[in-house]
């Protein structure tokens, strides 16, 4: 019996990194002057989802990460904040927007791969 936690998959690690980059993007946007609450709810959601993924025994946490990422993307594009992706005149908000979208998009894609790996995503034709 080892005293360390089991290793996590590279997809799971990429999901955690993507969520944290997305949360960092929100922070950069806030510091850059974007109007938002003192502690943006999206940042909390992304950090909590990343924290859940730190326990490699919780296979279901990947689903939470995917949902958190999709919710953040929907909020970003649904709120009209996507316009900042095309406005380099406000460098802080512009850079934060790109970090936010890139991180969350990475988290969603990597999260799908992590869930697939966690639940034994083998092809049915290979098993037959």
C-alpha positions in Angstrom: 0.0 0.0 0.0 1.4 3.3 -1.1 0.8 6.6 0.7 0.4 8.6 -2.4 -2.7 9.2 -4.5 -3.1 7.3 -7.8 -1.8 9.1 -10.9 -4.2 11.0 -12.9 -4.6 10.9 -16.7 -3.0 13.6 -18.9 -6.5 14.6 -20.0 -7.6 15.2 -16.4 -4.5 17.3 -15.8 -5.2 19.3 -18.9 -8.8 19.8 -17.8 -7.6 21.2 -14.4 -5.1 23.4 -16.2 -7.7 24.7 -18.6 -10.2 25.5 -15.8 -7.5 27.4 -13.8 -6.4 29.3 -16.9 -10.0 30.2 -17.5 -10.3 31.5 -14.0 -7.1 33.4 -14.4 -8.5 35.0 -17.5 -11.4 36.2 -15.5 -9.0 37.7 -13.0 -7.1 39.4 -15.8 -10.3 40.8 -17.2 -11.3 42.2 -13.8 -7.9 43.8 -13.2 -8.0 45.1 -16.7 -11.1 47.1 -16.0 -14.1 44.9 -17.0 -17.1 45.5 -14.8 -18.0 42.4 -12.8 -18.7 41.4 -9.2 -15.9 41.7 -6.6 -15.6 37.9 -6.8 -16.9 36.7 -10.2 -19.2 33.6 -9.8 -17.7 32.1 -12.9 -14.2 32.1 -11.3 -15.5 30.3 -8.2 -17.3 27.7 -10.3 -14.1 27.1 -12.4 -11.9 26.8 -9.3 -14.3 24.5 -7.5 -14.6 22.2 -10.6 -10.8 22.1 -10.8 -10.6 21.3 -7.1 -13.0 18.4 -7.5 -10.8 16.9 -10.2 -7.8 16.8 -7.8 -9.3 13.6 -6.3 -8.5 11.0 -9.0 -11.0 8.5 -7.5 -14.0 10.8 -8.4 -14.6 9.8 -12.0 -17.8 11.9 -12.0 -15.9 15.1 -11.4 -15.1 15.2 -15.1 -18.7 15.7 -15.8 -18.8 18.7 -13.4 -15.8 20.2 -15.2 -17.4 19.8 -18.6 -20.6 21.4 -17.3 -18.7 24.2 -15.6 -16.8 24.9 -18.8 -19.9 24.9 -21.0 -21.7 27.2 -18.6 -18.8 29.6 -18.6 -18.6 29.6 -22.4 -22.4 30.2 -22.6 -22.1 33.0 -20.1 -19.2 34.6 -22.0 -20.9 34.5 -25.4 -24.4 35.1 -24.1 -23.5 38.2 -22.1 -21.9 39.9 -25.0 -18.4 39.7 -23.5 -17.1 38.1 -26.6 -16.8 41.5 -28.2 -13.7 42.0 -26.1 -12.0 39.3 -28.2 -11.8 41.8 -31.0 -10.8 44.9 -29.0 -7.0 45.0 -28.4 -7.3 48.7 -27.4 -8.2 47.5 -23.9 -5.2 45.2 -23.5 -6.1 43.8 -20.1 -9.7 42.9 -20.9 -8.6 41.7 -24.4 -5.9 39.4 -23.0 -8.1 38.1 -20.2 -10.9 37.3 -22.7 -8.5 35.2 -24.8 -7.2 33.4 -21.7 -10.7 32.8 -20.4 -12.0 31.3 -23.7 -8.8 29.3 -24.5 -8.7 27.9 -21.0 -12.3 26.9 -20.8 -12.4 25.5 -24.3 -9.4 23.4 -23.5 -11.0 22.3 -20.3 -14.2 21.2 -22.1 -12.3 19.2 -24.8 -9.9 17.6 -22.3 -12.8 17.0 -19.9 -14.6 14.9 -22.5 -11.4 12.9 -23.1 -10.9 12.5 -19.4 -14.4 11.2 -18.8 -14.1 8.9 -21.8 -10.9 7.5 -20.3 -12.3 7.3 -16.8 -15.3 5.3 -17.9 -13.4 2.9 -20.2 -14.0 4.5 -23.6 -13.2 1.4 -25.5 -14.7 0.9 -28.9 -17.6 -1.6 -29.0 -16.2 -3.1 -32.2 -12.9 -3.9 -30.5 -14.7 -5.7 -27.7 -16.8 -7.8 -30.1 
